[in-house]
Amino acid sequence: MTGPQARLLLNLAVNEGENQGFYAERLDVEPISLTRMIDRMEESGLLERRRDPADRRAWRVHLTPRAREVIETVRSHADPMR
C-alpha cells in the first residue's frame, strides 16, 4: 500500500461516502490521479463506488469490509509517524 492509498483509507474512515472530487481535494491530488488510485483499490477489494442518488454522473466512494480490517493496521503504522 502506498502512502496516498493509506491517506485515502484514513480519510474514508472519517468521511465515507463522499464523491471522488471531495477526496481529491482533501488529498491535494489531481482528480484523474485519484480516479486511477480508486480503480486499483477497487480491484483489490478495498473500495467500492456507488452511484450518487442526487447526481447520476457522480460516484460516491465507500469502504469494503476488507478495508475496515486494513485500516487498523494502517493506523498502527501511521501513528508513530505523527
HELIX and SHEET records of a PDB file:
HELIX    1   1 GLY A    3  VAL A   14  1                                  12    
HELIX    2   2 GLN A   20  LEU A   27  1                                   8    
HELIX    3   3 PRO A   31  GLU A   43  1                                  13    
HELIX    4   4 PRO A   65  ALA A   78  1                                  14    
HELIX    5   5 ASP A   79  MET A   81  5                                   3    
SHEET    1   A 2 LEU A  47  ASP A  52  0                                        
SHEET    2   A 2 ASP A  55  LEU A  63 -1                                        
END                                                                             
